[in-house]
Amino acid sequence: MSSMASYGNSTPVPPDRPRLRGEAPPGLYGFEDENGAPVVGGEGIIPILELIDDSRYRFIGTGFFITDLGVFATAKHVIAAPHQNGNQIYIWNIILPNEWMIRPVIQINCHDTADLAVGVPSLAINPETKEPLLNARVRLTLRAHTHDDRVSTFAYPNTEIQKTEEGHILDFRPGFYEGEILECFPNGRDCVLLPGPCFRTSMIIHHGASGGPVAGPSGRVFAVNSTGFDGTDDSYISQIDGILSLPITMEGDHGAEQITIGQLAEQGIVTIDP
């Protein structure tokens, strides 16, 4: 199945695709990779797709790389249901300056309670260097965030997918969305929807922004978009700490072995700053 894609950055959306409510002005926010270089959307922060009936892609949310080989974090509710239904999940990955690829996700692990998950895509080869593709990974922080902290997220809610005779047109128009922390729930908001540590914010989370990274004043990612409510500025984001206990399978010195995200952080493979 062939695919075509057009890629948009955080510049203003053309008149036929108006900017969504709550979107921040271009250039106001940004994320950095482990070396302090700016992370370009699509390079480090990615759309997540579900393949339906072996013929149609459906955009289901946003994720972000936490290792340079493509391990990514997202919200559990983004990928749990498609995975349980047996549908293949993919990520769309830009390769600067103007290449892109769609990578199948081969591992998924969801947190038992918090709205957090990690995924592992298939190993990708850089089409120019023929070496394994190294992805830009965002920097995380476990620093406590409090009421009135300014927060922002980068996500892909302004997305359209069209199926054509030649394949698919995947039109991604990412943007930053901004707000403030209104309330903190260190023990979870409730025992059903958001039982894990989370925050209520004034940041608008449109459909498709779920799973996107949330940064505070430091510019480091401390949370993941969980849910918003249509017609309101209320939203909830889940604290990132819970992903540290999630294991994935990786090739080690003695073959395939399980290792947690926390152990990868101890080895410097996942970047966590103060």
Order of alpha helices (4+ residues) and beta strands (2+ residues): beta-beta-beta-beta-alpha-beta-beta-beta-beta-beta-beta-beta-beta-beta-beta-beta-beta-alpha-beta
